[in-house]
Amino acid sequence: MKAAVGDRIIVQGTRPGAARRDGEIVGLHHPDGSPPYDVHWSDDDRVTEYFPGPDARIHHFQHEHGNAPVAAPPHPHLFTD
């Protein structure tokens, strides 16, 4: 899985009653766009470091330089769960 800053990540709950989550990738830890990602979640407005599982997918947006991942420094308000 590869992502770039600005992409959306969607996590579909796999257990009964698990909510679907989505957020914006605001930071990368590796220049090649591999996990983990700093994600700003839409449901609770928090930023966390996230390691995607099999229930996650990336919605890529067209970036200035194609779809190449863009590394960014960690978000200043990074909270980890």
PDB file of N, CA, C and O in Angstrom:
ATOM      1  N   MET A   1       0.856  -1.171   0.000  1.00  0.00           N
ATOM      2  CA  MET A   1       0.000   0.000   0.000  1.00  0.00           C
ATOM      3  C   MET A   1       0.903   1.235   0.000  1.00  0.00           C
ATOM      4  O   MET A   1       1.816   1.348   0.817  1.00  0.00           O
ATOM      5  N   LYS A   2       0.637   2.148  -0.918  1.00  0.00           N
ATOM      6  CA  LYS A   2       1.386   3.399  -1.032  1.00  0.00           C
ATOM      7  C   LYS A   2       0.402   4.557  -1.007  1.00  0.00           C
ATOM      8  O   LYS A   2      -0.704   4.460  -1.539  1.00  0.00           O
ATOM      9  N   ALA A   3       0.818   5.655  -0.383  1.00  0.00           N
ATOM     10  CA  ALA A   3      -0.051   6.827  -0.272  1.00  0.00           C
ATOM     11  C   ALA A   3       0.788   8.085  -0.383  1.00  0.00           C
ATOM     12  O   ALA A   3       2.017   8.037  -0.332  1.00  0.00           O
ATOM     13  N   ALA A   4       0.112   9.204  -0.534  1.00  0.00           N
ATOM     14  CA  ALA A   4       0.738  10.516  -0.574  1.00  0.00           C
ATOM     15  C   ALA A   4      -0.049  11.441   0.344  1.00  0.00           C
ATOM     16  O   ALA A   4      -1.229  11.214   0.613  1.00  0.00           O
ATOM     17  N   VAL A   5       0.614  12.477   0.815  1.00  0.00           N
ATOM     18  CA  VAL A   5      -0.069  13.473   1.630  1.00  0.00           C
ATOM     19  C   VAL A   5      -1.241  14.024   0.823  1.00  0.00           C
ATOM     20  O   VAL A   5      -1.088  14.374  -0.347  1.00  0.00           O
ATOM     21  N   GLY A   6      -2.399  14.097   1.447  1.00  0.00           N
ATOM     22  CA  GLY A   6      -3.610  14.576   0.785  1.00  0.00           C
ATOM     23  C   GLY A   6      -4.544  13.463   0.356  1.00  0.00           C
ATOM     24  O   GLY A   6      -5.725  13.709   0.109  1.00  0.00           O
ATOM     25  N   ASP A   7      -4.030  12.226   0.261  1.00  0.00           N
ATOM     26  CA  ASP A   7      -4.906  11.095  -0.063  1.00  0.00           C
ATOM     27  C   ASP A   7      -5.868  10.842   1.095  1.00  0.00           C
ATOM     28  O   ASP A   7      -5.611  11.241   2.230  1.00  0.00           O
ATOM     29  N   ARG A   8      -6.973  10.177   0.791  1.00  0.00           N
ATOM     30  CA  ARG A   8      -7.944   9.775   1.819  1.00  0.00           C
ATOM     31  C   ARG A   8      -7.735   8.305   2.122  1.00  0.00           C
ATOM     32  O   ARG A   8      -7.423   7.516   1.230  1.00  0.00           O
ATOM     33  N   ILE A   9      -7.906   7.941   3.375  1.00  0.00           N
ATOM     34  CA  ILE A   9      -7.871   6.541   3.762  1.00  0.00           C
ATOM     35  C   ILE A   9      -9.240   6.188   4.316  1.00  0.00           C
ATOM     36  O   ILE A   9      -9.794   6.917   5.138  1.00  0.00           O
ATOM     37  N   ILE A  10      -9.782   5.069   3.863  1.00  0.00           N
ATOM     38  CA  ILE A  10     -11.096   4.591   4.288  1.00  0.00           C
ATOM     39  C   ILE A  10     -10.884   3.246   4.955  1.00  0.00           C
ATOM     40  O   ILE A  10     -10.266   2.348   4.382  1.00  0.00           O
ATOM     41  N   VAL A  11     -11.400   3.111   6.168  1.00  0.00           N
ATOM     42  CA  VAL A  11     -11.273   1.868   6.918  1.00  0.00           C
ATOM     43  C   VAL A  11     -12.673   1.341   7.148  1.00  0.00           C
ATOM     44  O   VAL A  11     -13.468   1.942   7.872  1.00  0.00           O
ATOM     45  N   GLN A  12     -12.966   0.217   6.528  1.00  0.00           N
ATOM     46  CA  GLN A  12     -14.281  -0.414   6.649  1.00  0.00           C
ATOM     47  C   GLN A  12     -14.228  -1.405   7.794  1.00  0.00           C
ATOM     48  O   GLN A  12     -13.462  -2.368   7.744  1.00  0.00           O
ATOM     49  N   GLY A  13     -15.031  -1.184   8.830  1.00  0.00           N
ATOM     50  CA  GLY A  13     -15.050  -2.102   9.963  1.00  0.00           C
ATOM     51  C   GLY A  13     -15.423  -3.504   9.515  1.00  0.00           C
ATOM     52  O   GLY A  13     -16.347  -3.683   8.723  1.00  0.00           O
ATOM     53  N   THR A  14     -14.708  -4.493  10.019  1.00  0.00           N
ATOM     54  CA  THR A  14     -14.965  -5.878   9.609  1.00  0.00           C
ATOM     55  C   THR A  14     -15.788  -6.650  10.632  1.00  0.00           C
ATOM     56  O   THR A  14     -16.278  -7.743  10.348  1.00  0.00           O
ATOM     57  N   ARG A  15     -15.936  -6.082  11.815  1.00  0.00           N
ATOM     58  CA  ARG A  15     -16.749  -6.748  12.841  1.00  0.00           C
ATOM     59  C   ARG A  15     -18.157  -6.183  12.823  1.00  0.00           C
ATOM     60  O   ARG A  15     -18.350  -5.030  12.438  1.00  0.00           O
ATOM     61  N   PRO A  16     -19.140  -6.966  13.230  1.00  0.00           N
ATOM     62  CA  PRO A  16     -20.511  -6.445  13.318  1.00  0.00           C
ATOM     63  C   PRO A  16     -20.556  -5.229  14.243  1.00  0.00           C
ATOM     64  O   PRO A  16     -20.041  -5.265  15.360  1.00  0.00           O
ATOM     65  N   GLY A  17     -21.170  -4.171  13.769  1.00  0.00           N
ATOM     66  CA  GLY A  17     -21.303  -2.950  14.550  1.00  0.00           C
ATOM     67  C   GLY A  17     -20.107  -2.025  14.481  1.00  0.00           C
ATOM     68  O   GLY A  17     -20.160  -0.922  15.025  1.00  0.00           O
ATOM     69  N   ALA A  18     -19.025  -2.436  13.829  1.00  0.00           N
ATOM     70  CA  ALA A  18     -17.847  -1.572  13.704  1.00  0.00           C
ATOM     71  C   ALA A  18     -18.125  -0.475  12.688  1.00  0.00           C
ATOM     72  O   ALA A  18     -18.622  -0.734  11.592  1.00  0.00           O
ATOM     73  N   ALA A  19     -17.803   0.739  13.064  1.00  0.00           N
ATOM     74  CA  ALA A  19     -18.076   1.885  12.197  1.00  0.00           C
ATOM     75  C   ALA A  19     -17.011   2.023  11.110  1.00  0.00           C
ATOM     76  O   ALA A  19     -15.856   1.641  11.300  1.00  0.00           O
ATOM     77  N   ARG A  20     -17.417   2.569   9.986  1.00  0.00           N
ATOM     78  CA  ARG A  20     -16.501   2.916   8.910  1.00  0.00           C
ATOM     79  C   ARG A  20     -15.838   4.229   9.294  1.00  0.00           C
ATOM     80  O   ARG A  20     -16.509   5.143   9.774  1.00  0.00           O
ATOM     81  N   ARG A  21     -14.519   4.337   9.087  1.00  0.00           N
ATOM     82  CA  ARG A  21     -13.788   5.572   9.382  1.00  0.00           C
ATOM     83  C   ARG A  21     -13.105   6.057   8.123  1.00  0.00           C
ATOM     84  O   ARG A  21     -12.757   5.269   7.243  1.00  0.00           O
ATOM     85  N   ASP A  22     -12.919   7.357   8.046  1.00  0.00           N
ATOM     86  CA  ASP A  22     -12.135   7.900   6.953  1.00  0.00           C
ATOM     87  C   ASP A  22     -11.365   9.104   7.458  1.00  0.00           C
ATOM     88  O   ASP A  22     -11.744   9.746   8.437  1.00  0.00           O
ATOM     89  N   GLY A  23     -10.283   9.391   6.772  1.00  0.00           N
ATOM     90  CA  GLY A  23      -9.464  10.525   7.157  1.00  0.00           C
ATOM     91  C   GLY A  23      -8.526  10.921   6.040  1.00  0.00           C
ATOM     92  O   GLY A  23      -8.426  10.246   5.015  1.00  0.00           O
ATOM     93  N   GLU A  24      -7.841  12.028   6.258  1.00  0.00           N
ATOM     94  CA  GLU A  24      -6.875  12.540   5.288  1.00  0.00           C
ATOM     95  C   GLU A  24      -5.470  12.205   5.770  1.00  0.00           C
ATOM     96  O   GLU A  24      -5.150  12.388   6.945  1.00  0.00           O
ATOM     97  N   ILE A  25      -4.645  11.720   4.872  1.00  0.00           N
ATOM     98  CA  ILE A  25      -3.254  11.454   5.205  1.00  0.00           C
ATOM     99  C   ILE A  25      -2.531  12.796   5.218  1.00  0.00           C
ATOM    100  O   ILE A  25      -2.451  13.486   4.201  1.00  0.00           O
ATOM    101  N   VAL A  26      -2.004  13.154   6.399  1.00  0.00           N
ATOM    102  CA  VAL A  26      -1.353  14.454   6.570  1.00  0.00           C
ATOM    103  C   VAL A  26       0.156  14.334   6.753  1.00  0.00           C
ATOM    104  O   VAL A  26       0.856  15.346   6.784  1.00  0.00           O
ATOM    105  N   GLY A  27       0.667  13.107   6.874  1.00  0.00           N
ATOM    106  CA  GLY A  27       2.101  12.929   7.026  1.00  0.00           C
ATOM    107  C   GLY A  27       2.523  11.516   6.684  1.00  0.00           C
ATOM    108  O   GLY A  27       1.782  10.557   6.901  1.00  0.00           O
ATOM    109  N   LEU A  28       3.723  11.405   6.146  1.00  0.00           N
ATOM    110  CA  LEU A  28       4.307  10.110   5.816  1.00  0.00           C
ATOM    111  C   LEU A  28       5.559   9.920   6.652  1.00  0.00           C
ATOM    112  O   LEU A  28       6.219  10.889   7.028  1.00  0.00           O
ATOM    113  N   HIS A  29       5.882   8.676   6.939  1.00  0.00           N
ATOM    114  CA  HIS A  29       7.096   8.355   7.680  1.00  0.00           C
ATOM    115  C   HIS A  29       8.185   7.813   6.762  1.00  0.00           C
ATOM    116  O   HIS A  29       9.346   7.717   7.160  1.00  0.00           O
ATOM    117  N   HIS A  30       7.810   7.458   5.524  1.00  0.00           N
ATOM    118  CA  HIS A  30       8.760   6.915   4.556  1.00  0.00           C
ATOM    119  C   HIS A  30       8.572   7.626   3.217  1.00  0.00           C
ATOM    120  O   HIS A  30       7.437   7.825   2.784  1.00  0.00           O
ATOM    121  N   PRO A  31       9.656   8.010   2.559  1.00  0.00           N
ATOM    122  CA  PRO A  31       9.528   8.744   1.291  1.00  0.00           C
ATOM    123  C   PRO A  31       8.873   7.952   0.166  1.00  0.00           C
ATOM    124  O   PRO A  31       8.408   8.543  -0.809  1.00  0.00           O
ATOM    125  N   ASP A  32       8.827   6.610   0.284  1.00  0.00           N
ATOM    126  CA  ASP A  32       8.189   5.824  -0.775  1.00  0.00           C
ATOM    127  C   ASP A  32       6.679   5.702  -0.602  1.00  0.00           C
ATOM    128  O   ASP A  32       6.020   5.051  -1.413  1.00  0.00           O
ATOM    129  N   GLY A  33       6.111   6.323   0.453  1.00  0.00           N
ATOM    130  CA  GLY A  33       4.663   6.304   0.646  1.00  0.00           C
ATOM    131  C   GLY A  33       4.137   5.071   1.342  1.00  0.00           C
ATOM    132  O   GLY A  33       2.926   4.852   1.382  1.00  0.00           O
ATOM    133  N   SER A  34       5.036   4.251   1.900  1.00  0.00           N
ATOM    134  CA  SER A  34       4.578   3.060   2.614  1.00  0.00           C
ATOM    135  C   SER A  34       4.188   3.425   4.047  1.00  0.00           C
ATOM    136  O   SER A  34       4.624   4.452   4.566  1.00  0.00           O
ATOM    137  N   PRO A  35       3.356   2.578   4.696  1.00  0.00           N
ATOM    138  CA  PRO A  35       2.913   2.854   6.068  1.00  0.00           C
ATOM    139  C   PRO A  35       4.086   2.871   7.050  1.00  0.00           C
ATOM    140  O   PRO A  35       5.152   2.322   6.772  1.00  0.00           O
ATOM    141  N   PRO A  36       3.874   3.504   8.191  1.00  0.00           N
ATOM    142  CA  PRO A  36       2.631   4.063   8.720  1.00  0.00           C
ATOM    143  C   PRO A  36       2.375   5.461   8.174  1.00  0.00           C
ATOM    144  O   PRO A  36       3.242   6.083   7.560  1.00  0.00           O
ATOM    145  N   TYR A  37       1.141   5.940   8.422  1.00  0.00           N
ATOM    146  CA  TYR A  37       0.727   7.266   7.986  1.00  0.00           C
ATOM    147  C   TYR A  37       0.232   8.062   9.183  1.00  0.00           C
ATOM    148  O   TYR A  37      -0.276   7.490  10.148  1.00  0.00           O
ATOM    149  N   ASP A  38       0.380   9.389   9.122  1.00  0.00           N
ATOM    150  CA  ASP A  38      -0.274  10.271  10.074  1.00  0.00           C
ATOM    151  C   ASP A  38      -1.604  10.645   9.438  1.00  0.00           C
ATOM    152  O   ASP A  38      -1.644  11.231   8.356  1.00  0.00           O
ATOM    153  N   VAL A  39      -2.696  10.300  10.120  1.00  0.00           N
ATOM    154  CA  VAL A  39      -4.037  10.471   9.555  1.00  0.00           C
ATOM    155  C   VAL A  39      -4.847  11.424  10.421  1.00  0.00           C
ATOM    156  O   VAL A  39      -4.909  11.274  11.641  1.00  0.00           O
ATOM    157  N   HIS A  40      -5.466  12.402   9.777  1.00  0.00           N
ATOM    158  CA  HIS A  40      -6.414  13.303  10.432  1.00  0.00           C
ATOM    159  C   HIS A  40      -7.804  12.716  10.211  1.00  0.00           C
ATOM    160  O   HIS A  40      -8.353  12.803   9.113  1.00  0.00           O
ATOM    161  N   TRP A  41      -8.370  12.119  11.257  1.00  0.00           N
ATOM    162  CA  TRP A  41      -9.641  11.405  11.157  1.00  0.00           C
ATOM    163  C   TRP A  41     -10.813  12.377  11.138  1.00  0.00           C
ATOM    164  O   TRP A  41     -10.836  13.347  11.896  1.00  0.00           O
ATOM    165  N   SER A  42     -11.777  12.118  10.276  1.00  0.00           N
ATOM    166  CA  SER A  42     -12.933  13.009  10.139  1.00  0.00           C
ATOM    167  C   SER A  42     -13.938  12.849  11.269  1.00  0.00           C
ATOM    168  O   SER A  42     -14.694  13.779  11.553  1.00  0.00           O
ATOM    169  N   ASP A  43     -13.963  11.684  11.923  1.00  0.00           N
ATOM    170  CA  ASP A  43     -14.991  11.468  12.939  1.00  0.00           C
ATOM    171  C   ASP A  43     -14.678  12.109  14.287  1.00  0.00           C
ATOM    172  O   ASP A  43     -15.601  12.490  15.007  1.00  0.00           O
ATOM    173  N   ASP A  44     -13.401  12.239  14.647  1.00  0.00           N
ATOM    174  CA  ASP A  44     -13.089  12.826  15.955  1.00  0.00           C
ATOM    175  C   ASP A  44     -12.067  13.962  15.888  1.00  0.00           C
ATOM    176  O   ASP A  44     -11.632  14.468  16.923  1.00  0.00           O
ATOM    177  N   ASP A  45     -11.680  14.366  14.667  1.00  0.00           N
ATOM    178  CA  ASP A  45     -10.788  15.500  14.431  1.00  0.00           C
ATOM    179  C   ASP A  45      -9.416  15.321  15.078  1.00  0.00           C
ATOM    180  O   ASP A  45      -8.736  16.305  15.368  1.00  0.00           O
ATOM    181  N   ARG A  46      -9.008  14.076  15.305  1.00  0.00           N
ATOM    182  CA  ARG A  46      -7.688  13.789  15.871  1.00  0.00           C
ATOM    183  C   ARG A  46      -6.735  13.358  14.774  1.00  0.00           C
ATOM    184  O   ARG A  46      -7.152  12.915  13.704  1.00  0.00           O
ATOM    185  N   VAL A  47      -5.442  13.497  15.057  1.00  0.00           N
ATOM    186  CA  VAL A  47      -4.404  12.997  14.169  1.00  0.00           C
ATOM    187  C   VAL A  47      -3.698  11.866  14.910  1.00  0.00           C
ATOM    188  O   VAL A  47      -3.240  12.038  16.039  1.00  0.00           O
ATOM    189  N   THR A  48      -3.618  10.708  14.260  1.00  0.00           N
ATOM    190  CA  THR A  48      -2.942   9.564  14.857  1.00  0.00           C
ATOM    191  C   THR A  48      -2.011   8.922  13.840  1.00  0.00           C
ATOM    192  O   THR A  48      -2.182   9.076  12.631  1.00  0.00           O
ATOM    193  N   GLU A  49      -1.022   8.199  14.358  1.00  0.00           N
ATOM    194  CA  GLU A  49      -0.174   7.381  13.505  1.00  0.00           C
ATOM    195  C   GLU A  49      -0.946   6.097  13.246  1.00  0.00           C
ATOM    196  O   GLU A  49      -1.419   5.457  14.185  1.00  0.00           O
ATOM    197  N   TYR A  50      -1.076   5.714  11.977  1.00  0.00           N
ATOM    198  CA  TYR A  50      -1.935   4.590  11.623  1.00  0.00           C
ATOM    199  C   TYR A  50      -1.192   3.600  10.733  1.00  0.00           C
ATOM    200  O   TYR A  50      -0.580   3.973   9.732  1.00  0.00           O
ATOM    201  N   PHE A  51      -1.260   2.332  11.126  1.00  0.00           N
ATOM    202  CA  PHE A  51      -0.742   1.220  10.334  1.00  0.00           C
ATOM    203  C   PHE A  51      -1.943   0.517   9.715  1.00  0.00           C
ATOM    204  O   PHE A  51      -2.662  -0.178  10.433  1.00  0.00           O
ATOM    205  N   PRO A  52      -2.194   0.667   8.412  1.00  0.00           N
ATOM    206  CA  PRO A  52      -3.399   0.093   7.807  1.00  0.00           C
ATOM    207  C   PRO A  52      -3.402  -1.426   7.832  1.00  0.00           C
ATOM    208  O   PRO A  52      -2.370  -2.078   7.672  1.00  0.00           O
ATOM    209  N   GLY A  53      -4.599  -1.970   8.038  1.00  0.00           N
ATOM    210  CA  GLY A  53      -4.812  -3.406   7.983  1.00  0.00           C
ATOM    211  C   GLY A  53      -5.517  -3.778   6.691  1.00  0.00           C
ATOM    212  O   GLY A  53      -5.638  -2.950   5.788  1.00  0.00           O
ATOM    213  N   PRO A  54      -5.985  -5.022   6.593  1.00  0.00           N
ATOM    214  CA  PRO A  54      -6.637  -5.479   5.365  1.00  0.00           C
ATOM    215  C   PRO A  54      -7.986  -4.820   5.095  1.00  0.00           C
ATOM    216  O   PRO A  54      -8.517  -4.932   3.991  1.00  0.00           O
ATOM    217  N   ASP A  55      -8.547  -4.133   6.096  1.00  0.00           N
ATOM    218  CA  ASP A  55      -9.834  -3.468   5.925  1.00  0.00           C
ATOM    219  C   ASP A  55      -9.685  -2.018   5.460  1.00  0.00           C
ATOM    220  O   ASP A  55     -10.681  -1.301   5.363  1.00  0.00           O
ATOM    221  N   ALA A  56      -8.454  -1.574   5.170  1.00  0.00           N
ATOM    222  CA  ALA A  56      -8.204  -0.184   4.768  1.00  0.00           C
ATOM    223  C   ALA A  56      -7.925  -0.098   3.273  1.00  0.00           C
ATOM    224  O   ALA A  56      -7.358  -1.011   2.672  1.00  0.00           O
ATOM    225  N   ARG A  57      -8.341   1.028   2.689  1.00  0.00           N
ATOM    226  CA  ARG A  57      -8.017   1.298   1.288  1.00  0.00           C
ATOM    227  C   ARG A  57      -7.707   2.780   1.144  1.00  0.00           C
ATOM    228  O   ARG A  57      -8.180   3.607   1.924  1.00  0.00           O
ATOM    229  N   ILE A  58      -6.921   3.096   0.152  1.00  0.00           N
ATOM    230  CA  ILE A  58      -6.488   4.473  -0.111  1.00  0.00           C
ATOM    231  C   ILE A  58      -7.248   5.010  -1.312  1.00  0.00           C
ATOM    232  O   ILE A  58      -7.348   4.344  -2.342  1.00  0.00           O
ATOM    233  N   HIS A  59      -7.779   6.212  -1.177  1.00  0.00           N
ATOM    234  CA  HIS A  59      -8.386   6.917  -2.306  1.00  0.00           C
ATOM    235  C   HIS A  59      -7.374   7.974  -2.727  1.00  0.00           C
ATOM    236  O   HIS A  59      -7.200   8.984  -2.045  1.00  0.00           O
ATOM    237  N   HIS A  60      -6.703   7.737  -3.860  1.00  0.00           N
ATOM    238  CA  HIS A  60      -5.642   8.627  -4.324  1.00  0.00           C
ATOM    239  C   HIS A  60      -6.226   9.840  -5.027  1.00  0.00           C
ATOM    240  O   HIS A  60      -7.186   9.733  -5.790  1.00  0.00           O
ATOM    241  N   PHE A  61      -5.638  10.984  -4.760  1.00  0.00           N
ATOM    242  CA  PHE A  61      -5.958  12.206  -5.471  1.00  0.00           C
ATOM    243  C   PHE A  61      -4.805  12.518  -6.404  1.00  0.00           C
ATOM    244  O   PHE A  61      -3.662  12.167  -6.111  1.00  0.00           O
ATOM    245  N   GLN A  62      -5.080  13.166  -7.512  1.00  0.00           N
ATOM    246  CA  GLN A  62      -4.025  13.581  -8.424  1.00  0.00           C
ATOM    247  C   GLN A  62      -3.219  14.676  -7.743  1.00  0.00           C
ATOM    248  O   GLN A  62      -3.789  15.655  -7.261  1.00  0.00           O
ATOM    249  N   HIS A  63      -1.914  14.525  -7.698  1.00  0.00           N
ATOM    250  CA  HIS A  63      -1.034  15.484  -7.050  1.00  0.00           C
ATOM    251  C   HIS A  63      -0.277  16.274  -8.110  1.00  0.00           C
ATOM    252  O   HIS A  63      -0.259  15.900  -9.283  1.00  0.00           O
ATOM    253  N   GLU A  64       0.346  17.369  -7.687  1.00  0.00           N
ATOM    254  CA  GLU A  64       1.072  18.237  -8.617  1.00  0.00           C
ATOM    255  C   GLU A  64       2.053  17.470  -9.498  1.00  0.00           C
ATOM    256  O   GLU A  64       2.167  17.752 -10.691  1.00  0.00           O
ATOM    257  N   HIS A  65       2.753  16.516  -8.925  1.00  0.00           N
ATOM    258  CA  HIS A  65       3.780  15.771  -9.653  1.00  0.00           C
ATOM    259  C   HIS A  65       3.303  14.352  -9.915  1.00  0.00           C
ATOM    260  O   HIS A  65       4.016  13.391  -9.627  1.00  0.00           O
ATOM    261  N   GLY A  66       2.122  14.219 -10.450  1.00  0.00           N
ATOM    262  CA  GLY A  66       1.564  12.892 -10.692  1.00  0.00           C
ATOM    263  C   GLY A  66       1.049  12.312  -9.397  1.00  0.00           C
ATOM    264  O   GLY A  66       0.600  13.051  -8.520  1.00  0.00           O
ATOM    265  N   ASN A  67       1.105  10.995  -9.264  1.00  0.00           N
ATOM    266  CA  ASN A  67       0.634  10.357  -8.051  1.00  0.00           C
ATOM    267  C   ASN A  67       1.789   9.921  -7.159  1.00  0.00           C
ATOM    268  O   ASN A  67       1.609   9.055  -6.303  1.00  0.00           O
ATOM    269  N   ALA A  68       2.960  10.497  -7.341  1.00  0.00           N
ATOM    270  CA  ALA A  68       4.112  10.120  -6.526  1.00  0.00           C
ATOM    271  C   ALA A  68       3.888  10.551  -5.084  1.00  0.00           C
ATOM    272  O   ALA A  68       3.404  11.657  -4.844  1.00  0.00           O
ATOM    273  N   PRO A  69       4.226   9.710  -4.131  1.00  0.00           N
ATOM    274  CA  PRO A  69       4.091  10.086  -2.730  1.00  0.00           C
ATOM    275  C   PRO A  69       4.962  11.289  -2.408  1.00  0.00           C
ATOM    276  O   PRO A  69       6.047  11.456  -2.964  1.00  0.00           O
ATOM    277  N   VAL A  70       4.473  12.118  -1.508  1.00  0.00           N
ATOM    278  CA  VAL A  70       5.195  13.297  -1.080  1.00  0.00           C
ATOM    279  C   VAL A  70       5.396  13.185   0.419  1.00  0.00           C
ATOM    280  O   VAL A  70       4.425  13.130   1.173  1.00  0.00           O
ATOM    281  N   ALA A  71       6.648  13.150   0.858  1.00  0.00           N
ATOM    282  CA  ALA A  71       6.928  13.051   2.289  1.00  0.00           C
ATOM    283  C   ALA A  71       6.672  14.397   2.938  1.00  0.00           C
ATOM    284  O   ALA A  71       6.936  15.445   2.349  1.00  0.00           O
ATOM    285  N   ALA A  72       6.164  14.360   4.139  1.00  0.00           N
ATOM    286  CA  ALA A  72       5.924  15.573   4.909  1.00  0.00           C
ATOM    287  C   ALA A  72       6.375  15.314   6.334  1.00  0.00           C
ATOM    288  O   ALA A  72       6.391  14.166   6.779  1.00  0.00           O
ATOM    289  N   PRO A  73       6.739  16.359   7.053  1.00  0.00           N
ATOM    290  CA  PRO A  73       7.119  16.149   8.443  1.00  0.00           C
ATOM    291  C   PRO A  73       5.902  15.692   9.242  1.00  0.00           C
ATOM    292  O   PRO A  73       4.770  15.976   8.849  1.00  0.00           O
ATOM    293  N   PRO A  74       6.111  14.992  10.355  1.00  0.00           N
ATOM    294  CA  PRO A  74       4.972  14.560  11.174  1.00  0.00           C
ATOM    295  C   PRO A  74       4.128  15.747  11.586  1.00  0.00           C
ATOM    296  O   PRO A  74       4.644  16.840  11.822  1.00  0.00           O
ATOM    297  N   HIS A  75       2.837  15.527  11.670  1.00  0.00           N
ATOM    298  CA  HIS A  75       1.887  16.566  12.063  1.00  0.00           C
ATOM    299  C   HIS A  75       2.235  17.045  13.466  1.00  0.00           C
ATOM    300  O   HIS A  75       2.518  16.215  14.330  1.00  0.00           O
ATOM    301  N   PRO A  76       2.225  18.363  13.733  1.00  0.00           N
ATOM    302  CA  PRO A  76       2.635  18.857  15.043  1.00  0.00           C
ATOM    303  C   PRO A  76       1.704  18.431  16.178  1.00  0.00           C
ATOM    304  O   PRO A  76       2.109  18.459  17.341  1.00  0.00           O
ATOM    305  N   HIS A  77       0.485  18.042  15.872  1.00  0.00           N
ATOM    306  CA  HIS A  77      -0.455  17.646  16.917  1.00  0.00           C
ATOM    307  C   HIS A  77      -0.716  16.149  16.851  1.00  0.00           C
ATOM    308  O   HIS A  77      -1.852  15.702  17.001  1.00  0.00           O
ATOM    309  N   LEU A  78       0.335  15.386  16.628  1.00  0.00           N
ATOM    310  CA  LEU A  78       0.201  13.936  16.476  1.00  0.00           C
ATOM    311  C   LEU A  78      -0.099  13.292  17.814  1.00  0.00           C
ATOM    312  O   LEU A  78       0.637  13.466  18.785  1.00  0.00           O
ATOM    313  N   PHE A  79      -1.193  12.544  17.849  1.00  0.00           N
ATOM    314  CA  PHE A  79      -1.559  11.739  19.001  1.00  0.00           C
ATOM    315  C   PHE A  79      -1.533  10.297  18.562  1.00  0.00           C
ATOM    316  O   PHE A  79      -1.979   9.986  17.457  1.00  0.00           O
ATOM    317  N   THR A  80      -1.035   9.424  19.373  1.00  0.00           N
ATOM    318  CA  THR A  80      -1.070   8.010  19.030  1.00  0.00           C
ATOM    319  C   THR A  80      -2.022   7.293  19.970  1.00  0.00           C
ATOM    320  O   THR A  80      -2.121   7.615  21.153  1.00  0.00           O
ATOM    321  N   ASP A  81      -2.714   6.317  19.415  1.00  0.00           N
ATOM    322  CA  ASP A  81      -3.653   5.540  20.217  1.00  0.00           C
ATOM    323  C   ASP A  81      -2.947   4.419  20.920  1.00  0.00           C
ATOM    324  O   ASP A  81      -3.578   3.651  21.646  1.00  0.00           O
TER     325      ASP A  81
END
